[in-house]
Amino acid sequence: MKIHISKEAAAWYIEELNINNGDFVRFFVRYGGCSTVQSGFSLGVSTEEPVDIGAAANLDGITFYIEEKDLWYFDNHDLVINFHSDYEEPVFEYKKMD
């Protein structure tokens, strides 16, 4: 599984989370919410150092990652993060892996 993040989405996280070069952004599974890949679960976001990276993307000096223990959530999909200008925030899409 791979993480694809647009430059605009990365810039939003850098500004909103006040993160710097060398920092980490973790996408983690949380109970509740709505998702197209796992009913009753959704993604949360935190700034913490990784323990066991399962997937990662590096952009603008920031490592965006998912822990190995959370890969089940994606059900053979890649995570695509784009910036939605109408919402003025990132949006998650799940694309079936090739």
C-alpha positions in Angstrom: 0.0 0.0 0.0 1.2 3.5 -0.8 0.4 7.0 0.3 0.1 9.7 -2.4 -0.2 13.3 -1.1 -0.5 16.4 -3.2 1.8 19.4 -2.5 -1.3 21.5 -1.6 -2.5 18.9 0.9 1.0 18.7 2.4 1.2 22.5 2.7 -2.1 22.5 4.5 -0.9 20.0 7.1 2.4 21.9 7.5 0.5 25.1 8.2 -2.4 23.8 10.3 -0.3 21.4 12.4 2.6 23.9 12.7 5.1 21.2 11.7 8.7 21.6 10.5 11.2 19.9 8.3 12.0 16.5 9.8 8.6 16.1 11.5 6.1 13.3 11.1 2.3 13.1 10.4 0.6 9.9 11.3 -2.7 8.7 9.8 -4.2 6.2 12.2 -7.4 4.1 12.4 -10.0 5.3 14.9 -13.3 3.9 15.9 -16.3 5.8 14.6 -16.9 8.0 11.6 -17.5 7.1 8.0 -15.2 5.5 5.4 -15.7 3.9 2.0 -13.3 1.1 2.9 -14.2 0.1 6.5 -17.7 0.7 8.0 -17.6 2.2 11.5 -14.0 3.4 11.3 -12.2 6.5 9.9 -8.8 8.1 9.8 -7.4 10.3 12.5 -4.3 12.5 12.2 -1.5 13.1 14.7 2.0 14.4 14.8 4.1 11.7 16.4 7.2 9.7 15.7 6.7 6.3 14.1 7.1 3.0 15.8 6.7 0.6 12.9 6.1 2.3 9.5 3.9 0.3 7.2 3.6 2.9 4.4 5.1 6.4 4.1 5.5 9.4 1.7 8.0 12.1 2.1 7.1 15.6 0.9 8.6 19.0 1.7 10.8 17.4 4.5 7.8 15.9 6.3 7.2 12.1 6.6 3.5 11.2 6.2 3.0 7.7 7.4 0.7 4.8 8.5 1.8 2.3 11.1 2.0 -1.4 10.1 -0.7 -2.3 12.6 -3.2 0.0 10.8 -2.7 -1.3 7.3 -5.7 -3.7 7.6 -8.0 -0.6 7.4 -7.1 0.1 3.8 -8.3 -3.3 2.5 -5.8 -3.4 -0.4 -6.3 0.3 -1.3 -3.7 3.1 -1.6 -4.4 6.3 0.3 -4.6 9.4 -1.9 -4.7 12.8 -0.2 -5.6 15.8 -2.2 -6.6 19.4 -1.3 -10.2 20.3 -1.9 -10.4 24.0 -2.6 -14.2 24.2 -1.9 -13.7 22.7 1.5 -10.3 24.4 2.0 -8.9 21.2 3.5 -7.5 17.8 2.5 -9.7 15.0 1.4 -9.0 11.2 1.5 -9.6 8.9 -1.4 -9.0 5.2 -1.5 -7.7 3.7 -4.8 -7.6 0.0 -5.4 -3.9 -1.1 -5.5 -2.6 -2.3 -8.8 
